[in-house]
Amino acid sequence: MHRGAWFVATVAAGCALAVAGCGDDDSGGSSGGGGGGGGEKAGKVAVLLPDSKSSVRWETVDRPLLQKALEDGGVEATITNAEGDKSTQQQQAEQAITNGAKVILLVNLDSGSGAAIAANAKSQGVKVIDYDRLTLDTDANDYYVSFDNTEVGRLQGEGLVKCVGDKPDAQIAVLNGSPTDNNATLFKNGYDSVINKKFDSGDWTEVDDQSVPDWDNQKALTIFEQILQKADNKVDGVLAANDGLGNAAISALKQRKLPQIPVTGQDATLEGIQNIVNGDQCMTVYKAIEKEAQAAADLAIALAKGDAVEADTVPIDNGTHKVPSILEKPVPVTKDNIAEYFGNPDYPTKEDICAGKVAANCDKLGL
Ligand code: BGC
């Protein structure tokens, strides 16, 4: 009797949490993964990616890893990409909810549009996980999964300091990410905490500090060309907020046949690592996206199934409330430790890096 009553109560509580899809014969729920029945008990999960141009990571790394992690967890996932268009992302969110999504994993295009998506989701009982980018000034985001992004910036600043070394009166240019991305603000807080000391002490001179709208690599190229023009080509180092912006600076330097100078980056993209191997870039920041994707998927799966969330979270203030968050740890990559992460599913392979013309420089580095 007692055991029976306890069992019923547990199942009922599970159903209350599950919002929808309850009432089926629940035979334990937690295991059973795919469940064979096409995910009828678990709600669907929708992933909303931002674009495919500001960084290759979204389509080449995040998409396949999220797809796999969600499917392995037995939930049906749909992944769409807004290609930089805020109204497209809004429509994708609405469509996903119409199609039965109970959880949205959102990479916002800015906080305003992200907050609108989250508010609409919340009003329909759909949970929202901010993936990689925090949505500010809303109470409708339930979780945030990302990296310690201030630390990302700090690593970039420290990397540039090491690469520039003791060059006297180094002329430094700064290419920030999109002003609409909260991460860009955090990256900047991180690297400014390091490089502003160099500017203040007079060791370095800041030739320019510009934000790149939407992280657009093409705009970054134009911006950096103008920086070179204005500075009479006298730039000795570039704090670039990701590999795409770094590559834009490198392209502009090459077009003018200028010598290699230290350039930073982020994302450990194939192009970024190849630029390091070739000596065009001094460092990148590797973020183990597999861990980020898995942590976000685990949350989404629990929410979609109505299970208790077991993750350890830290509270992060988004201006409106403290969002329970999971932050993974970034690490720097230079020519000296490229090989350390070979074999990770979110890191370029040695074969891809050392293909074609890069092979000779790989040999020189012993790769
Ligand atoms: C991400 C970076 C990415 C950038 C551009 C940021 O929010 O954290 O990894 O390079 O957006 O897409």
Residues whose N, C-alpha, C, O or C-beta is under 5 A from the ligand:
A	BS01	BGC	S54 S55 R133 D181 N183 W215 N242 D267
